[in-house]
């Protein structure tokens, strides 16, 4: 089976792309989870969220999209069929959607906060800013580390990627470059960047093949159902497969850390400031920055 990632069609099970390893069976074994995340850079846990709550959050997002005339008239609301010519939305910081009770019941559920409190061995917090994405046909996400967007506090921050719907491969689920958390040269150059301070475009590469050929590792993805989640650290390179369907891919990224460690001030508070300089004014192309860094 060939799957699209940017400009490339990659064979599932081939050199460049394979399936994510499932850690669900070890969900209650925290030492095993910590060891696996350290070794592989991620955890795939199915059923981490309550499926019914995810479905309710999905409905809230789709109702908002329907009011914005983003959905095809006459199609079932919950299918998320894209209206002609519509290009999706980024709801990051849109509290009218991301701070509804239905949405917060997923990403700030007591069971999820307790999971991180136990995993981190201390009280946990989640960033107030939520990264909710509505991904249209043909779109994909280029390869990047999260640290370049939120590295001003502790580096011991974890992303939870939550699909708000059942996602076959064709809808463009997340893909991780397994082994990338050990790319020391990239960590010491690109990984030291701050997009607001350095005003460099954030994606390290749009070419998944180039990364494997140059640095090693292997891209991995999976098909997801509502309730499943991916957890990974700030130095796991990730992007996504391309959405080749006529339906929106709905997903959100939320971040978690120990409450007693430093927090990046851009993402917390009643009205987080978010990015204030990135992609504003003159911006350094990533190609230029990579040449300077020698990566």
C-alpha positions as CSV (number, residue, x, y, z in Angstrom):
1,X,0.0,0.0,0.0
2,X,1.4,3.4,-1.0
3,X,0.6,6.5,1.1
4,X,1.2,10.1,0.2
5,X,3.4,12.3,2.3
6,X,3.9,15.7,0.7
7,X,5.4,15.1,-2.8
8,X,6.2,11.5,-2.1
9,X,4.3,8.2,-2.3
10,X,5.8,5.9,0.3
11,X,5.3,2.2,0.5
12,X,3.9,1.1,3.9
13,X,6.3,-1.5,5.2
14,X,9.1,-0.2,3.1
15,X,12.4,1.6,3.9
16,X,10.8,4.9,4.6
17,X,7.5,4.2,6.2
18,X,6.1,1.5,8.6
19,X,3.5,1.2,11.4
20,X,3.8,2.7,14.8
21,X,4.4,0.3,17.7
22,X,1.4,0.0,20.0
23,X,2.0,0.6,23.7
24,X,-1.6,0.1,24.9
25,X,-0.9,-3.2,26.6
26,X,1.6,-1.5,28.9
27,X,-0.7,1.5,29.8
28,X,-0.5,0.6,33.5
29,X,3.2,-0.2,33.5
30,X,4.7,3.3,33.9
31,X,8.3,2.2,34.1
32,X,7.8,0.3,30.8
33,X,6.2,3.4,29.2
34,X,9.0,5.7,30.4
35,X,11.6,3.3,29.0
36,X,9.8,3.0,25.6
37,X,9.4,6.7,25.2
38,X,13.1,7.2,26.0
39,X,14.1,4.5,23.5
40,X,11.6,5.2,20.7
41,X,10.5,8.8,21.2
42,X,6.8,8.1,21.4
43,X,3.9,6.2,22.8
44,X,0.8,5.1,20.9
45,X,-2.0,4.4,23.4
46,X,-5.4,3.4,22.1
47,X,-8.4,4.3,24.2
48,X,-6.5,6.9,26.2
49,X,-9.5,9.2,25.9
50,X,-13.2,8.3,26.4
51,X,-14.5,7.7,22.9
52,X,-17.9,9.2,23.6
53,X,-16.3,12.4,24.9
54,X,-14.2,12.7,21.8
55,X,-17.3,12.2,19.6
56,X,-19.0,15.1,21.5
57,X,-16.0,17.3,21.0
58,X,-16.0,16.4,17.3
59,X,-19.6,17.5,17.1
60,X,-18.8,20.9,18.6
61,X,-16.1,21.5,16.1
62,X,-18.2,20.4,13.1
63,X,-21.1,22.5,14.2
64,X,-18.8,25.5,14.2
65,X,-17.5,24.6,10.8
66,X,-21.0,24.2,9.5
67,X,-22.0,27.6,10.8
68,X,-18.9,29.0,8.9
69,X,-20.2,27.2,5.7
70,X,-17.1,25.0,5.5
71,X,-19.1,21.8,5.2
72,X,-20.8,20.4,2.2
73,X,-24.6,21.2,2.2
74,X,-26.7,18.1,2.6
75,X,-24.0,15.8,3.8
76,X,-24.1,14.2,7.3
77,X,-22.6,16.6,9.9
78,X,-20.4,14.0,11.6
79,X,-18.8,13.0,8.3
80,X,-17.1,16.4,8.0
81,X,-17.4,16.5,4.2
82,X,-15.6,19.6,2.8
83,X,-17.6,22.2,0.9
84,X,-16.4,23.1,-2.5
85,X,-13.3,25.3,-2.4
86,X,-12.9,25.4,1.4
87,X,-9.5,25.1,2.9
88,X,-9.9,24.3,6.5
89,X,-9.1,26.3,9.6
90,X,-6.7,26.5,12.5
91,X,-8.5,27.0,15.8
92,X,-5.4,27.6,17.9
93,X,-6.4,30.0,20.6
94,X,-10.0,30.0,19.6
95,X,-11.5,29.6,23.1
96,X,-15.0,29.7,21.7
97,X,-14.3,26.1,20.5
98,X,-11.3,24.9,22.4
99,X,-12.6,25.8,25.8
100,X,-16.1,24.4,25.5
101,X,-17.0,21.9,28.2
102,X,-17.1,19.2,25.5
103,X,-13.5,19.9,24.3
104,X,-12.0,20.3,27.7
105,X,-13.7,17.1,28.8
106,X,-11.2,15.4,26.4
107,X,-8.0,17.3,26.7
108,X,-8.2,18.3,30.4
109,X,-10.1,15.2,31.6
110,X,-9.2,14.3,35.2
111,X,-8.1,10.8,34.0
112,X,-5.6,12.4,31.5
113,X,-4.2,14.8,34.1
114,X,-3.8,11.9,36.5
115,X,-2.0,9.9,33.9
116,X,0.6,12.6,33.5
117,X,0.8,13.2,37.2
118,X,1.7,9.5,37.6
119,X,3.9,9.4,34.6
120,X,5.8,12.6,35.6
121,X,5.8,11.7,39.3
122,X,4.4,15.0,40.3
123,X,1.4,17.3,39.8
124,X,0.8,18.0,36.1
125,X,-0.5,21.0,34.1
126,X,-1.6,21.5,30.6
127,X,-1.1,24.6,28.5
128,X,-4.1,26.8,28.2
129,X,-3.5,27.3,24.5
130,X,-4.9,24.4,22.4
131,X,-3.8,23.6,18.9
132,X,-6.9,22.5,17.1
133,X,-6.5,21.8,13.4
134,X,-9.0,21.3,10.5
135,X,-6.9,19.8,7.7
136,X,-8.3,19.9,4.2
137,X,-7.8,17.8,1.1
138,X,-4.1,17.8,-0.1
139,X,-2.7,19.2,3.1
140,X,0.1,17.7,5.1
141,X,2.5,18.9,7.9
142,X,6.2,19.1,7.3
143,X,8.8,17.6,9.6
144,X,9.6,19.6,12.8
145,X,10.5,19.5,16.5
146,X,8.0,21.0,18.9
147,X,10.8,22.5,21.0
148,X,11.4,25.4,18.5
149,X,7.8,26.6,19.2
150,X,7.6,26.2,23.0
151,X,11.1,25.8,24.4
152,X,11.3,28.7,27.0
153,X,10.3,26.6,30.0
154,X,11.2,23.1,30.9
155,X,12.2,20.8,28.0
156,X,10.3,18.0,29.8
157,X,7.1,18.8,27.9
158,X,4.9,16.2,26.2
159,X,2.6,16.6,23.2
160,X,-0.6,14.6,23.1
161,X,-1.9,14.3,19.5
162,X,-5.6,13.5,19.6
163,X,-7.6,12.6,16.4
164,X,-11.1,13.9,16.7
165,X,-12.5,11.2,14.5
166,X,-11.6,7.8,13.1
167,X,-8.7,8.3,10.7
168,X,-7.7,5.9,8.0
169,X,-4.3,6.4,6.4
170,X,-5.9,8.3,3.5
171,X,-7.0,11.1,5.9
172,X,-3.5,12.1,6.7
173,X,-2.8,11.0,10.3
174,X,0.4,12.1,12.2
175,X,3.7,10.4,11.3
176,X,6.8,10.3,13.5
177,X,10.4,10.0,12.4
178,X,11.4,7.2,14.8
179,X,15.0,7.7,16.0
180,X,15.0,11.5,15.4
181,X,15.2,12.3,19.1
182,X,18.8,11.1,18.8
183,X,19.8,13.3,15.9
184,X,22.4,15.1,18.0
185,X,23.5,17.6,15.3
186,X,20.0,18.7,14.5
187,X,19.2,18.9,18.2
188,X,22.2,21.2,18.8
189,X,21.3,23.5,15.9
190,X,17.7,23.5,14.8
191,X,16.7,22.2,18.2
192,X,18.1,25.3,19.9
193,X,16.0,27.7,17.7
194,X,13.1,29.8,18.9
195,X,10.8,30.8,16.1
196,X,9.9,34.1,17.7
197,X,13.4,35.1,18.6
198,X,15.1,33.8,15.4
199,X,12.3,34.4,13.0
200,X,13.1,31.3,11.0
201,X,10.3,29.3,9.3
202,X,9.5,26.4,11.6
203,X,9.4,23.2,9.6
204,X,12.9,21.6,9.3
205,X,12.0,19.8,6.0
206,X,9.1,19.2,3.6
207,X,10.9,16.1,2.3
208,X,10.5,13.0,4.4
209,X,12.7,11.0,2.1
210,X,15.6,13.4,2.4
211,X,15.6,13.1,6.2
212,X,15.8,9.3,6.2
213,X,18.4,9.3,3.5
214,X,20.6,11.9,5.3
215,X,20.1,11.1,9.0
216,X,18.5,7.7,9.2
217,X,15.4,6.6,11.2
218,X,12.1,5.6,9.7
219,X,8.7,7.3,9.4
220,X,5.9,5.5,11.2
221,X,2.2,6.1,11.3
222,X,-1.0,4.3,12.0
223,X,-4.8,4.3,11.5
224,X,-6.6,5.8,14.4
225,X,-10.0,5.5,16.1
226,X,-11.6,8.1,18.4
227,X,-10.1,7.8,21.8
228,X,-6.6,6.9,20.6
229,X,-3.7,9.2,21.2
230,X,0.0,9.7,20.4
231,X,2.4,11.0,23.1
232,X,5.9,12.2,22.3
233,X,8.5,14.6,23.5
234,X,9.9,17.9,22.3
235,X,12.6,16.3,20.2
236,X,10.7,13.7,18.2
237,X,10.6,14.9,14.6
238,X,7.0,14.6,13.3
239,X,4.8,15.6,10.4
240,X,1.8,14.0,8.8
241,X,0.6,12.0,5.8
242,X,-1.4,13.9,3.3
243,X,-5.2,14.0,3.5
244,X,-6.2,12.6,0.1
245,X,-10.0,12.4,0.9
246,X,-12.8,14.9,0.6
247,X,-13.3,15.1,4.4
248,X,-11.7,17.3,7.0
249,X,-9.2,15.7,9.3
250,X,-9.9,17.0,12.8
251,X,-7.1,16.7,15.4
252,X,-5.7,18.6,18.3
253,X,-2.3,19.0,19.9
254,X,-2.1,19.6,23.6
255,X,0.9,19.9,25.9
256,X,1.6,18.6,29.4
257,X,4.4,19.0,32.0
258,X,5.0,19.0,35.7
259,X,3.3,21.9,37.4
260,X,6.4,22.8,39.4
261,X,8.8,23.2,36.5
262,X,9.3,26.4,34.4
263,X,6.5,27.1,31.8
264,X,6.8,28.8,28.4
265,X,4.8,32.0,29.1
266,X,3.5,32.2,25.5
267,X,1.0,29.4,26.1
268,X,-0.5,29.8,29.5
269,X,-3.0,32.2,31.2
270,X,-6.4,33.5,30.5
271,X,-5.4,34.9,27.1
272,X,-2.0,33.4,26.1
273,X,0.1,35.7,24.0
274,X,1.1,32.8,21.6
275,X,3.6,33.6,18.8
276,X,4.3,37.3,18.6
277,X,7.1,37.6,16.0
278,X,7.2,34.4,14.0
279,X,6.2,34.8,10.4
280,X,5.8,38.5,10.8
281,X,8.1,40.8,8.9
282,X,11.3,39.5,7.4
283,X,11.6,35.7,8.0
284,X,14.7,33.6,7.4
285,X,14.0,30.6,5.1
286,X,14.8,27.2,6.7
287,X,17.0,26.3,3.8
288,X,19.2,29.3,4.6
289,X,19.3,28.5,8.3
290,X,20.2,24.9,7.6
291,X,23.1,25.9,5.4
292,X,24.4,28.1,8.3
293,X,24.0,25.3,10.8
294,X,25.6,22.7,8.5
295,X,22.6,20.4,8.6
